Amino acid sequence: MARPKKAGLDYFPFDVDFFSDKKIKRLRASYGNDGVAVYLYLLCEIYRSGYYVEYDDDLIVDIADELNITTNAITQILNYLFSRSLLRTIESKLAVPVKVITAESVQRRYQAAKKGARRDVDVAAEFWVLKKEETESFIKVHSENDFYGINDNKSCKNDDKSGIYCTKESKVKESKVKERKEEDTAPPSHTRSDYDALVSDYGKHKVEEYIRKVTDWYAQKNKSVSDLYGTVRKWLEQDGVKKSDFDADKYSFVINNF
């Protein structure tokens, strides 16, 4: 089965006046080159995935490990970036909330990079922050359920006041897909070694990101994943994700001191 076109970018536009920006000058004045490094690292992670990146403890640990910066300093830099609107956080309204990092400027660059694509680009309404008049016509903003391909039958209709509503048949399908996603996310115990091997090669944050991508895509196709970790490894390799110089002792040390 062919996999979908990846949502992320291989590269993104970089403003030649970046270091002349007053916000960047103040960032450097306050946090030195570490501040700039953290900001650029986050932009790369965001665009690698698409137009946002999940904001959790693993992300902070990954940045600390990659850039050799303390987690306390990273938290301070992030707070500065949020306060200056260089980045912003959004928390989903799911049963298990997900917090992400994105920005209006990030999404403007993202849609500019995607312009000219041969097909429409689907984005989730809860994480898309550009106003309707700023959003290009090829960007299709969907509700969470519609975005993940759950409400994809003809009984789903668009209501101007309440968004998307569906028949009982659609709701039953949604329940089944959610159950299947839960099953795929919790593979049998004998694959634990495969998971550990992936984390050793690519780091926990990147592996968890691709596990979500794989399970979400299979849920769209209403199919189960026969080899979750094997598929995750294949996707990582196809996307050219570089293996990390992973040091378990260092990783444990950072976590214990977080």
Backbone torsions as a table, in degrees:
resi	resn	phi	psi	omega
1	MET	NA	130.2	-179.2
2	ALA	-72.8	138.5	178.9
3	ARG	-85.0	157.9	-177.1
4	PRO	-72.1	160.8	175.1
5	LYS	-63.0	130.9	-173.9
6	LYS	-67.6	146.2	-177.2
7	ALA	-77.8	-25.9	-176.0
8	GLY	-75.1	173.0	-180.0
9	LEU	-108.7	153.0	174.4
10	ASP	-85.3	-25.0	176.6
11	TYR	-158.7	164.8	-179.8
12	PHE	-139.4	154.6	-179.7
13	PRO	-63.7	140.7	179.6
14	PHE	-126.2	123.4	-176.4
15	ASP	-70.4	127.0	-179.9
16	VAL	-67.9	-16.8	177.8
17	ASP	-95.5	17.5	-176.6
18	PHE	-50.8	-49.7	-175.2
19	PHE	-78.0	-7.1	176.7
20	SER	-91.0	-12.4	179.4
21	ASP	-63.5	131.3	-178.0
22	LYS	-60.3	-35.9	-179.8
23	LYS	-66.1	-37.3	179.1
24	ILE	-72.5	-38.1	177.5
25	LYS	-60.7	-41.6	179.6
26	ARG	-71.2	-33.1	176.3
27	LEU	-62.1	-45.4	178.9
28	ARG	-67.2	-38.0	-179.9
29	ALA	-64.2	-34.2	-176.8
30	SER	-86.3	-38.0	-171.5
31	TYR	-127.8	7.0	178.7
32	GLY	65.3	-158.6	-178.9
33	ASN	-68.6	-19.2	176.3
34	ASP	-61.3	-39.0	179.9
35	GLY	-62.0	-45.0	179.1
36	VAL	-65.9	-40.5	-178.9
37	ALA	-62.4	-42.6	179.5
38	VAL	-64.8	-42.6	179.5
39	TYR	-61.7	-47.2	-179.8
40	LEU	-67.2	-37.0	176.9
41	TYR	-59.4	-45.4	-179.6
42	LEU	-64.8	-40.3	177.7
43	LEU	-60.7	-43.1	179.0
44	CYS	-62.6	-42.8	179.5
45	GLU	-65.9	-40.2	179.0
46	ILE	-63.0	-51.8	-176.4
47	TYR	-71.0	-25.4	175.0
48	ARG	-63.5	-35.8	-179.8
49	SER	-88.9	-32.8	-177.2
50	GLY	152.1	-102.2	-176.6
51	TYR	-129.4	8.4	172.8
52	TYR	-158.8	164.9	175.3
53	VAL	-134.8	143.7	-179.8
54	GLU	-68.4	135.4	-177.3
55	TYR	-104.0	104.6	179.2
56	ASP	-147.4	-178.6	-178.5
57	ASP	-61.4	-34.2	-179.2
58	ASP	-62.7	-37.1	179.5
59	LEU	-62.8	-45.0	179.7
60	ILE	-63.0	-42.1	179.2
61	VAL	-63.5	-41.3	179.4
62	ASP	-61.9	-43.3	179.1
63	ILE	-63.3	-44.8	179.2
64	ALA	-59.4	-41.7	-178.2
65	ASP	-69.3	-41.7	-176.7
66	GLU	-74.2	-40.4	-173.1
67	LEU	-102.1	-4.5	179.9
68	ASN	57.5	49.1	177.9
69	ILE	-122.5	144.2	-178.9
70	THR	-67.7	150.5	-179.9
71	THR	-63.9	-32.7	178.2
72	ASN	-63.9	-43.6	178.8
73	ALA	-65.3	-39.2	179.4
74	ILE	-62.6	-42.8	178.5
75	THR	-61.5	-41.5	178.2
76	GLN	-64.1	-42.3	179.8
77	ILE	-64.4	-43.0	178.3
78	LEU	-60.3	-43.7	178.9
79	ASN	-60.9	-37.2	176.7
80	TYR	-64.8	-46.3	-178.9
81	LEU	-60.4	-38.6	178.1
82	PHE	-69.5	-41.0	-177.3
83	SER	-67.8	-27.8	-179.6
84	ARG	-96.2	6.6	178.8
85	SER	62.4	20.2	172.4
86	LEU	-71.5	-30.7	174.1
87	LEU	-142.3	165.5	176.9
88	ARG	-147.4	160.3	178.0
89	THR	-110.2	149.0	175.4
90	ILE	-136.0	137.5	177.5
91	GLU	-115.2	127.1	-179.6
92	SER	-70.8	162.0	180.0
93	LYS	-104.8	43.4	179.5
94	LEU	-87.7	169.3	177.0
95	ALA	-57.8	-40.9	172.7
96	VAL	-112.1	96.0	-173.7
97	PRO	-57.1	144.1	176.2
98	VAL	-119.4	129.8	179.2
99	LYS	-105.4	133.6	-177.7
100	VAL	-129.7	162.9	174.8
101	ILE	-113.5	132.6	176.7
102	THR	-157.7	-165.2	176.3
103	ALA	-173.9	157.5	176.4
104	GLU	-59.6	-44.4	-179.2
105	SER	-63.0	-38.1	178.3
106	VAL	-60.6	-45.6	-175.8
107	GLN	-74.8	-28.1	173.7
108	ARG	-64.6	-44.1	177.6
109	ARG	-64.9	-39.1	-178.7
110	TYR	-61.6	-48.8	-178.5
111	GLN	-70.6	-29.4	175.6
112	ALA	-65.9	-39.1	179.3
113	ALA	-69.8	-30.3	-179.1
114	LYS	-85.9	-10.2	-178.6
115	LYS	-62.8	134.6	-177.7
116	GLY	94.7	-0.9	177.3
117	ALA	-63.2	151.6	-175.8
118	ARG	-74.0	-13.5	178.0
119	ARG	-142.5	167.4	-178.4
120	ASP	-63.6	155.7	178.7
121	VAL	-110.2	120.2	-179.2
122	ASP	-88.6	133.5	177.1
123	VAL	-133.2	156.6	-179.2
124	ALA	-87.4	130.0	-176.4
125	ALA	-59.4	-36.1	-175.3
126	GLU	-69.1	-20.1	-178.8
127	PHE	-113.6	-2.4	180.0
128	TRP	-92.3	115.6	-170.6
129	VAL	-102.6	-9.8	178.9
130	LEU	-71.2	142.9	178.0
131	LYS	-68.6	161.4	-177.0
132	LYS	-56.3	-42.6	-178.0
133	GLU	-71.1	-17.7	177.7
134	GLU	-91.1	-14.8	-174.8
135	THR	-88.2	126.5	179.7
136	GLU	-64.8	154.7	-175.8
137	SER	-64.4	-25.7	-178.5
138	PHE	-81.0	-10.3	175.1
139	ILE	-85.3	115.7	-178.3
140	LYS	-103.4	110.5	-176.8
141	VAL	-91.0	121.4	-176.3
142	HIS	-120.1	155.4	170.9
143	SER	-67.7	166.5	-176.3
144	GLU	-56.4	-49.4	-177.2
145	ASN	-63.8	-43.6	-179.5
146	ASP	-66.8	-36.9	-178.9
147	PHE	-61.0	-37.7	-178.9
148	TYR	-90.7	13.9	172.1
149	GLY	75.1	19.5	-179.1
150	ILE	-80.4	-48.6	-179.7
151	ASN	-92.9	70.6	-173.2
152	ASP	-112.2	10.4	178.8
153	ASN	-96.8	173.0	-173.0
154	LYS	-73.7	-11.4	179.6
155	SER	-77.2	-11.9	177.0
156	CYS	-83.0	130.1	-178.4
157	LYS	-128.7	159.7	-177.9
158	ASN	-96.3	124.9	179.8
159	ASP	-114.2	126.6	-175.4
160	ASP	-61.6	-30.2	-175.4
161	LYS	-90.3	-40.5	-172.6
162	SER	-112.9	3.5	178.8
163	GLY	84.7	-126.2	-175.4
164	ILE	-103.8	129.8	174.6
165	TYR	-129.2	151.0	-172.9
166	CYS	-134.5	165.9	177.5
167	THR	-78.2	173.3	179.8
168	LYS	-60.1	-33.7	179.7
169	GLU	-61.1	-41.0	179.7
170	SER	-66.6	-39.8	-179.3
171	LYS	-65.4	-36.8	176.5
172	VAL	-64.0	-41.9	179.1
173	LYS	-62.8	-41.1	178.9
174	GLU	-59.2	-44.4	-179.8
175	SER	-61.0	-43.0	-179.4
176	LYS	-65.3	-40.1	-179.7
177	VAL	-65.9	-40.8	178.8
178	LYS	-62.8	-40.7	178.0
179	GLU	-62.4	-41.4	-178.8
180	ARG	-66.1	-38.8	178.0
181	LYS	-62.8	-40.0	179.3
182	GLU	-64.4	-38.6	178.8
183	GLU	-65.9	-40.9	-178.4
184	ASP	-68.9	-32.2	-177.7
185	THR	-75.3	-19.5	-179.7
186	ALA	-117.3	75.4	-177.2
187	PRO	-69.7	163.4	-178.1
188	PRO	-59.6	156.3	-172.5
189	SER	-64.0	-26.5	-176.2
190	HIS	-69.6	-8.5	177.5
191	THR	-94.7	4.1	-178.0
192	ARG	-58.1	-37.2	-179.9
193	SER	-64.6	-33.0	177.5
194	ASP	-66.4	-39.7	177.9
195	TYR	-63.3	-46.6	180.0
196	ASP	-60.5	-37.8	179.6
197	ALA	-65.8	-39.8	178.0
198	LEU	-63.4	-46.2	180.0
199	VAL	-61.4	-38.4	178.7
200	SER	-63.8	-35.9	-177.6
201	ASP	-81.8	-40.4	-169.8
202	TYR	-120.6	-8.5	-177.4
203	GLY	89.1	148.0	-173.9
204	LYS	-62.8	-43.0	-176.4
205	HIS	-60.5	-46.2	-178.7
206	LYS	-68.0	-39.4	179.6
207	VAL	-64.0	-45.2	179.6
208	GLU	-63.4	-36.2	177.6
209	GLU	-61.2	-44.6	-177.8
210	TYR	-76.4	-27.4	173.8
211	ILE	-62.0	-42.9	178.1
212	ARG	-63.9	-40.9	-179.9
213	LYS	-61.9	-45.9	-178.0
214	VAL	-64.5	-49.0	-177.3
215	THR	-66.0	-37.3	177.7
216	ASP	-63.7	-42.1	-178.3
217	TRP	-67.2	-42.7	178.4
218	TYR	-65.7	-31.5	176.6
219	ALA	-66.0	-37.5	176.5
220	GLN	-59.6	-39.0	-178.1
221	LYS	-84.6	1.4	178.6
222	ASN	59.9	37.4	-178.9
223	LYS	-129.0	159.9	177.0
224	SER	-97.4	157.7	179.9
225	VAL	-94.0	116.3	-178.5
226	SER	-75.4	-32.3	-179.6
227	ASP	-138.1	82.2	-173.6
228	LEU	-58.3	-53.3	-174.3
229	TYR	-71.1	-32.2	175.4
230	GLY	-65.2	-40.1	178.6
231	THR	-68.0	-40.8	177.8
232	VAL	-60.1	-45.4	178.8
233	ARG	-60.8	-41.7	-179.5
234	LYS	-62.6	-44.0	179.8
235	TRP	-64.9	-41.2	178.0
236	LEU	-59.8	-43.3	179.8
237	GLU	-67.1	-42.2	-180.0
238	GLN	-64.1	-33.9	179.4
239	ASP	-82.6	-1.9	177.7
240	GLY	70.6	26.4	178.5
241	VAL	-69.7	126.5	-177.5
242	LYS	-77.6	142.5	176.4
243	LYS	-70.5	141.2	-177.1
244	SER	-86.6	152.9	174.4
245	ASP	-81.2	81.4	-167.0
246	PHE	-92.0	124.3	179.5
247	ASP	-117.1	107.3	-174.9
248	ALA	-59.6	-40.5	-179.1
249	ASP	-63.9	-42.6	179.4
250	LYS	-65.6	-40.9	179.7
251	TYR	-60.2	-46.2	-179.9
252	SER	-64.2	-38.5	179.8
253	PHE	-62.3	-43.9	-180.0
254	VAL	-62.8	-44.2	-179.6
255	ILE	-62.1	-44.7	-177.5
256	ASN	-65.5	-22.8	-179.1
257	ASN	-103.5	7.8	-179.2
258	PHE	-77.2	NA	NA
